[in-house]
């Protein structure tokens, strides 16, 4: 479907809606595959997936409102946050298997609507392609969808110092990541200091991973750029939401996808990559409507 672009002028009044992030609630369940925060007892299930070097804490307290009418599940992806960190096994299907196991152990077998950010968007799309009976709709914020691995590497290199290190030859990225993993308390303080606009809890969880979970997920899920093939297998509604100044997304490619797939809609807002934080009320509304 044709892309939807919201102009800066028409969107200016919404910028004040950006709710202040607050610590989310609910109770934490440790399933065999994932640690997940669960809220609500009834209604169609909603699953919220975070991005790379993050955790379910990313989805702040505002999103707890979804539990008023839904069963809300907010996991830490495998290898991140407080979920298990196996030494290997971070491909797209591995992430999907962990999510399905988590949902099964929570007694959720109905199709889930998924709100996903960044990396989480790719995992949601993979889940919809190989387990279509488990997904009813996807809302993807800042989706790292690329036409080929070369384009993927160029965008990843533009996202952060660690992203640039990762795509360069040599082992500098690995050494840096391993230092972070060995000194998480100090690294969390550094992350909070260098990202003053990021809530402290989110900055702290940015170091809760391993080199294996970070590098293998980045390489096999994002840089492999295989999602174009997955999209052809997906029939559920997919709503892509991107920031106009987001260095992670390839807006031209997202527009092409929206123009060539009847089940895909693209919305572009003025903003960058962390729309679920900076435009939380609007993101909440789109997820609730899915």
C-alpha positions as CSV (number, residue, x, y, z in Angstrom):
1,X,0.0,0.0,0.0
2,X,1.1,3.5,-0.6
3,X,3.3,5.0,2.1
4,X,1.8,7.4,4.5
5,X,4.0,10.5,5.3
6,X,3.1,12.8,8.2
7,X,4.5,16.2,7.6
8,X,6.5,18.1,10.2
9,X,3.8,20.8,10.4
10,X,0.9,18.5,10.9
11,X,2.8,16.5,13.4
12,X,4.3,19.3,15.5
13,X,1.4,19.3,17.9
14,X,2.0,15.7,18.7
15,X,5.6,16.1,19.8
16,X,4.4,17.4,23.2
17,X,2.5,14.1,23.6
18,X,5.8,12.2,24.1
19,X,5.1,10.7,27.6
20,X,7.9,10.6,30.1
21,X,9.3,7.1,30.4
22,X,8.5,5.3,33.6
23,X,9.5,2.0,35.1
24,X,7.1,-0.7,33.8
25,X,5.0,-3.0,36.1
26,X,3.7,-6.5,35.9
27,X,5.3,-9.7,37.3
28,X,8.3,-11.5,35.8
29,X,8.0,-15.1,34.7
30,X,11.1,-17.2,34.1
31,X,10.2,-19.7,31.4
32,X,12.6,-22.3,30.1
33,X,13.5,-20.1,27.2
34,X,13.0,-16.5,28.2
35,X,12.4,-14.1,31.0
36,X,9.1,-12.3,30.4
37,X,7.1,-9.6,32.1
38,X,3.4,-10.4,32.1
39,X,0.4,-8.2,32.7
40,X,-3.4,-8.7,32.3
41,X,-5.4,-11.8,32.6
42,X,-7.8,-11.7,29.6
43,X,-8.2,-10.5,26.1
44,X,-6.3,-11.1,22.9
45,X,-2.5,-11.3,23.6
46,X,0.0,-8.6,22.7
47,X,3.7,-9.3,22.5
48,X,6.2,-6.4,22.7
49,X,9.7,-7.1,21.4
50,X,12.8,-4.9,22.1
51,X,15.7,-4.1,19.8
52,X,19.4,-5.0,19.9
53,X,21.4,-4.3,23.1
54,X,18.2,-3.7,25.0
55,X,15.6,-5.6,27.1
56,X,11.9,-5.6,27.8
57,X,12.4,-2.6,30.1
58,X,12.6,-0.5,26.9
59,X,8.8,-0.6,26.8
60,X,8.1,1.7,29.7
61,X,5.1,2.0,32.0
62,X,2.9,3.7,29.5
63,X,2.6,0.5,27.5
64,X,1.2,-1.3,30.6
65,X,-2.1,0.3,29.6
66,X,-2.3,-2.4,26.9
67,X,-3.0,-4.9,29.7
68,X,-6.4,-3.1,30.4
69,X,-7.9,-5.1,27.5
70,X,-5.2,-7.6,26.5
71,X,-2.8,-10.1,28.0
72,X,0.5,-8.4,27.6
73,X,3.8,-10.2,27.4
74,X,7.1,-8.3,27.3
75,X,10.1,-10.7,27.1
76,X,13.8,-10.2,27.1
77,X,15.0,-11.8,23.8
78,X,17.2,-14.8,24.2
79,X,20.8,-13.6,25.0
80,X,19.7,-10.2,26.3
81,X,18.4,-8.8,29.5
82,X,17.6,-11.5,32.1
83,X,17.0,-14.3,29.6
84,X,19.3,-17.3,29.2
85,X,22.5,-16.6,27.3
86,X,23.5,-19.8,25.4
87,X,27.0,-19.9,23.9
88,X,25.5,-20.0,20.4
89,X,22.1,-20.2,18.7
90,X,21.1,-16.6,17.8
91,X,19.7,-16.9,14.3
92,X,16.2,-15.7,13.4
93,X,14.7,-19.1,13.9
94,X,16.4,-19.5,17.3
95,X,14.8,-16.3,18.4
96,X,11.4,-17.4,17.1
97,X,11.7,-20.8,18.8
98,X,12.5,-19.1,22.1
99,X,9.4,-16.8,21.8
100,X,7.1,-19.7,20.9
101,X,8.3,-21.8,23.8
102,X,7.8,-18.8,26.1
103,X,4.2,-18.3,24.9
104,X,3.5,-22.0,25.1
105,X,4.7,-22.2,28.7
106,X,2.5,-19.1,29.6
107,X,-0.5,-20.9,28.2
108,X,-0.9,-18.6,25.2
109,X,-1.8,-20.4,22.0
110,X,-4.0,-17.7,20.4
111,X,-2.4,-15.5,17.7
112,X,-0.5,-12.5,19.1
113,X,-0.4,-9.0,17.9
114,X,3.3,-7.9,18.0
115,X,4.6,-4.4,18.7
116,X,8.3,-4.5,17.9
117,X,11.3,-2.1,17.8
118,X,14.3,-2.4,15.5
119,X,15.8,-6.0,15.8
120,X,12.5,-7.1,17.3
121,X,10.7,-6.2,14.1
122,X,12.8,-8.7,12.1
123,X,12.1,-11.4,14.6
124,X,8.4,-10.6,14.5
125,X,8.5,-10.9,10.7
126,X,10.3,-14.2,10.8
127,X,7.8,-15.5,13.3
128,X,4.9,-14.5,11.0
129,X,6.6,-16.2,8.1
130,X,7.3,-19.6,9.7
131,X,4.6,-19.7,12.4
132,X,1.8,-17.7,10.7
133,X,-0.8,-19.3,13.0
134,X,0.9,-17.5,16.0
135,X,0.8,-13.9,14.7
136,X,-2.3,-11.8,14.0
137,X,-0.6,-8.4,13.2
138,X,2.7,-6.7,13.4
139,X,3.6,-3.0,14.2
140,X,7.3,-2.5,13.5
141,X,9.0,0.7,14.7
142,X,12.3,1.6,13.1
143,X,12.6,-1.7,11.2
144,X,16.1,-2.5,9.9
145,X,14.9,-3.9,6.6
146,X,17.4,-3.7,3.8
147,X,17.5,-5.0,0.2
148,X,21.0,-6.6,0.5
149,X,23.8,-7.2,3.1
150,X,25.9,-4.3,1.7
151,X,23.1,-1.8,2.4
152,X,22.6,-3.4,5.8
153,X,26.3,-2.9,6.7
154,X,26.3,0.7,5.6
155,X,23.3,1.5,7.8
156,X,24.7,-0.4,10.8
157,X,28.0,1.5,10.5
158,X,26.1,4.8,10.7
159,X,24.2,3.9,13.9
160,X,26.8,3.9,16.6
161,X,30.5,3.6,17.4
162,X,30.0,-0.1,18.2
163,X,28.2,-0.5,14.9
164,X,31.1,1.0,13.0
165,X,33.5,-1.2,14.8
166,X,31.5,-4.3,14.0
167,X,31.6,-3.8,10.3
168,X,35.3,-3.1,10.2
169,X,37.9,-5.9,9.8
170,X,39.7,-7.1,12.9
171,X,38.6,-7.9,16.4
172,X,38.2,-4.5,18.0
173,X,34.4,-4.8,18.3
174,X,34.8,-8.2,20.0
175,X,37.4,-6.9,22.5
176,X,35.2,-3.9,23.3
177,X,32.1,-6.0,23.8
178,X,33.9,-8.6,25.9
179,X,35.3,-5.7,28.1
180,X,31.7,-4.4,28.6
181,X,30.5,-7.9,29.5
182,X,33.3,-8.3,32.0
183,X,32.7,-4.9,33.6
184,X,28.9,-4.5,33.4
185,X,28.5,-2.2,36.4
186,X,31.1,0.3,35.1
187,X,29.8,-0.1,31.5
188,X,26.3,0.6,32.6
189,X,27.4,3.9,34.3
190,X,29.3,4.9,31.2
191,X,26.2,4.1,29.0
192,X,24.0,6.3,31.2
193,X,26.6,9.1,31.1
194,X,27.1,9.0,27.3
195,X,23.3,8.7,26.6
196,X,21.8,11.4,28.9
197,X,18.5,11.4,27.1
198,X,18.0,7.6,27.7
199,X,16.3,6.5,30.8
200,X,18.8,5.1,33.3
201,X,17.2,1.6,33.5
202,X,17.3,1.3,29.7
203,X,21.0,2.4,29.6
204,X,21.8,-0.1,32.3
205,X,20.2,-3.0,30.4
206,X,22.1,-2.1,27.3
207,X,25.1,-4.0,28.7
208,X,23.1,-7.1,29.6
209,X,24.3,-9.4,26.8
210,X,27.3,-11.4,25.6
211,X,29.5,-11.1,22.6
212,X,27.9,-14.2,21.2
213,X,24.3,-12.9,21.6
214,X,25.2,-9.5,20.2
215,X,27.5,-10.5,17.3
216,X,25.5,-13.5,16.2
217,X,22.2,-11.8,16.3
218,X,23.5,-8.8,14.5
219,X,25.2,-10.9,11.8
220,X,22.5,-13.5,11.3
221,X,19.3,-11.5,11.8
222,X,20.1,-7.9,10.7
223,X,23.2,-8.0,8.4
224,X,22.0,-11.1,6.5
225,X,19.2,-8.9,5.1
226,X,16.9,-11.9,4.5
227,X,13.6,-10.4,5.5
228,X,12.6,-9.5,1.9
229,X,12.1,-13.2,1.4
230,X,10.1,-13.5,4.6
231,X,7.7,-10.8,3.6
232,X,6.5,-12.7,0.6
233,X,5.3,-15.5,3.0
234,X,3.4,-13.2,5.4
235,X,-0.3,-12.5,5.0
236,X,-1.1,-10.7,8.3
237,X,-1.2,-6.9,8.4
238,X,2.2,-5.2,8.8
239,X,2.5,-1.6,9.8
240,X,5.9,-0.1,9.4
241,X,6.6,3.1,11.4
242,X,9.8,5.0,10.8
243,X,11.4,8.3,11.9
244,X,12.3,10.6,9.0
245,X,15.8,11.2,10.5
246,X,16.5,7.6,11.6
247,X,19.9,6.5,10.4
248,X,18.9,2.8,10.9
249,X,16.1,2.6,8.4
250,X,16.3,2.6,4.6
251,X,13.2,4.8,3.9
252,X,13.4,4.3,0.2
253,X,13.3,0.6,0.6
254,X,10.5,0.8,3.1
255,X,8.4,2.8,0.7
256,X,9.1,0.3,-2.0
257,X,7.9,-2.5,0.3
258,X,4.7,-0.6,1.2
259,X,4.0,0.1,-2.5
260,X,4.5,-3.6,-3.6
261,X,2.7,-5.5,-0.7
262,X,-1.0,-5.1,-0.1
263,X,-0.7,-6.0,3.6
264,X,2.1,-3.5,4.4
265,X,1.5,0.1,5.4
266,X,4.3,2.7,6.1
267,X,4.0,5.7,8.3
268,X,6.8,8.2,8.6
269,X,7.0,10.6,11.5
270,X,9.6,13.4,12.2
271,X,12.0,11.7,14.6
272,X,14.8,9.2,14.9
273,X,15.2,5.6,16.0
274,X,13.7,5.5,19.5
275,X,10.1,6.3,18.5
276,X,8.6,4.0,21.3
277,X,10.3,6.4,23.8
278,X,10.1,9.8,22.1
279,X,6.6,9.2,20.7
280,X,5.2,6.7,23.2
281,X,1.6,7.8,23.2
282,X,1.4,7.6,19.4
283,X,3.1,4.2,19.3
284,X,0.8,2.9,22.0
285,X,-2.2,4.0,20.0
286,X,-1.0,2.2,16.9
287,X,-0.3,-1.0,18.8
288,X,-3.7,-0.9,20.5
289,X,-5.4,-0.5,17.2
290,X,-3.7,-3.5,15.6
